[in-house]
Amino acid sequence: MAVKLLSSILFGMFSICSLSSAIAAIDPLVGTWKTIDDRTGYSLADVVIRKDKHELYSATIIQSRSVPGTANVSKCTQCTGAQKNKPMVGLTTLSGLSADPEKPNEFVGGVMLDPKSGKHYNARARLMNNGKHLIINGRTEGSAIGRNVTWVKN
């Protein structure tokens, strides 16, 4: 009885891991990404992108780093509202992104948080280089100029 239960649990865990890998292979946006800071060129965090039941993508920080020679910021001190002083690890930096039905490999309608400044940007994104790079364009409301950040798939 105990052997059957253990076998069932192990099979279930293996199935979940296999399913996660299959979903990531089908959906190139889902998975772990290394963020590249547009101002310094350094990787400041690793994020995981997930898709919810409403087909919307979000990205959560799973590891935080600092630019060499500077202190690592462990909390979002510049954030406002519910995110104020929350730990960087676990912070959602991209939310509400959805696939553009008219343009393959493009995503629209998201909101991106810059944890350094606490500012929120309207976000669009494009997968490049066979899904290995994600270019995210963030703009403040009404602005014609924005920031482009690059994430590299792990």
N, C-alpha and C positions, 0 to 999 in steps of 0.2 A: 504494500500500500504506500509506504513512504517513498519507495523507489519510483513508483508511478507518479506520485505527486511531484517529486523533484524533477523527473523527466518532463512532465507537463509544464512546469515553471520554466525550465531551461529552454524548452521548445518555444514557449511563448515569448521569452526574452529575445531569442534568436530571430523569431519572426518579426518582432517589433523593430529590431536593429536592421534587418533586411529590408523591411518596408520603408524605413527612414532613408536608407541608402537608395532605394529604388525611386522614391519621391524626389530626392535631391538630383538624381540622374535625369528624371523627366522634367523637373522644373529647375532650370539653371540658376535661378535667383536664390533658391532655398539653400542654406548651408552657412559655412563659416567664412568670413571675409576679414582681411587685414585692411584697416583704414590708413590712408596716406594723407597727412596734413598738407593742404594746398599752400600754406605759407612757409613751412619748414622742409617739407619733403620727407619727413620721418613718419614711421608708422606709430601712431599713438594708442591704438586699441585694436582688439579683435572683437568682431561682432558676429552674432548669429542672426540670420534672416529666416523668419518663419512666415508661413501663410496661414491665415485663420479660416474659419468656416465660411466667411463672407468673401473669400478670395482676395483679401487685403494683406499686404506684406508689412511686417514691422521688423526692426533691427534692435537688438539688445546687446549692450556691452558685456562681454564675458571675460575680458582681460584688458587692463589699462597699463600704459607705459608713458614715460616722459621723454622729452627731447634730452639727449645726452647733456649733462652738466646742469640740468634743472631738476627741481623737486617734482616728484610725482604727485599729481592732484588726485586725492582720493575721494573728494566729495564735490558735488556740483554747487559750489557756493554762489555762483552767479545766476543759477536757475531761480525761477519764481514759482509761486504757488506750491502745489503738492510735491514738486521735484526739488524744491529748495533744500540744500544740504543733504540730499540723498547720496548714497555711495555711488561712485562711477560704475562699478561692477553691478550689473542688474538694471542700469538706467536704459530706458528706451530712447534711442536717438533718432529713429525714423519710424513713422507710423502712417497708416492710411494709404500706402502706395498701391496702385492697381495697374494691371496690364492695360496698355492702350490697345483697344480692339482694332484700330486702323493701322497700327504700326508694330510689326513684330519686333521683339527685343527692346521695346520702349515701355516705360511705366510713368504714370501721371497721378496727380491728386494727393501726393504725400505731404507730410509736414516733417521737417528735419530740425532737430535741436542741436545747436552748437554748445556743448557743455562748457567750453572755455568762456564764452560770452553770455550764455543763458538765452541767446536769441533764438527765435523760431523762424524758419524759412519755408516758403512753399517749395516743394521738391518735385522734380521730374528726374528720371534716370534712364540710362541707355546701357545695355549690355554690349561690350565690344570684345574683340579678339577671341572669338569663339566662346564667349561666356566667361572668360578669365578676368576681365576688368569690368567694373561697374562705374560709370561716370555719373555722378549725381550733381545736378544743377539746383542750387538753392537761391531763392530770391525773396526779398521782403515784399510785402503787399504794395503794389503800385510801382515797384522799381523795375527799370529796364535792365539794370546791371545786377548780376548776382555772383555767386561763388561756385566754382566747380571743384568737387572733391572726387578722388579716385579711390575705389576699394578694389583689392586684389583677392581673388578667390583662393582659399587655402586648399 
